[in-house]
Amino acid sequence: NVKPENVIASAPSNNNLYKFKEAGMQTTHCNTSVVESCHVLFLSVKPSLLPGVLKEISPFVTPAHLIVSVAAGVTIETLEKLLPVGTKVLRMMPNLPCVVQEGSMVFCRGSCAREQDGAVLKGLVSSCGLCEETPESYIDIHTGLSGSGVAYVYLFAAALTEGGVKMGMPYELSKKMVAQTLLGAAKMILGTEDHLEKLKSDVCTPGGTTIHGLYELEKGNLRCTVMNAVEAATNRARELGKN
């Protein structure tokens, strides 16, 4: 366990630091002071800003440091080029539900990062949700799938909620029922090895309500539209890395 007072957050202004202060963490406007005081560094900046930050801190980075980047699209190759030779680099992509300890995270290791370095990262973030080591080629896919996917789920949840309202249920009750429905479905997915098509079919009965509803979703090309959304977001993540 890492105590809050042992964490230092750095940002150009106080706008993004107050939450860290409220949690009992140290704050600063000096990135290099963080590098000099900490061994594990999380780089949580926009991809376009990352090269400038790396240039600033690079003279202070040593082989003892573990650098973790969460910048969308920025590859291990790019990170290693902008840091001293031999730097231990990890690339990670979390998603928003980490704030409620139900996040989905994947990471990969650079050429100098060891298995135990990955274990250090997993130990630090495991309380935030599910964390898996993957090939780097999966990181951008995870961005389009789980990073952006949270918003897709919210859009679907909003549509379900409004469907309940349309049929006469009060909004707050409809929203609560939708949230519980999504939670229950997610737990069933994680709790069984059954294929998703089987789980879906288990809900359907011949001539019943569910198959009629699913027919309307298929008519609206929901499946294809969602797959296209994942593809578009993944490709955008790759573009960000190139820029």
Secondary structure as UniProt FT lines:
FT   HELIX           4..6
FT   STRAND          8..10
FT   HELIX           14..16
FT   HELIX           18..22
FT   TURN            23..24
FT   STRAND          26..28
FT   HELIX           31..37
FT   STRAND          40..43
FT   TURN            47..49
FT   HELIX           50..57
FT   HELIX           58..60
FT   TURN            63..64
FT   STRAND          66..69
FT   TURN            72..73
FT   HELIX           76..81
FT   TURN            85..86
FT   STRAND          88..93
FT   HELIX           96..100
FT   STRAND          103..109
FT   TURN            111..112
FT   HELIX           115..125
FT   HELIX           126..128
FT   STRAND          129..133
FT   HELIX           137..142
FT   HELIX           143..147
FT   HELIX           149..166
FT   TURN            167..168
FT   HELIX           171..191
FT   HELIX           196..203
FT   TURN            206..207
FT   HELIX           209..219
FT   TURN            220..221
FT   HELIX           222..242
//
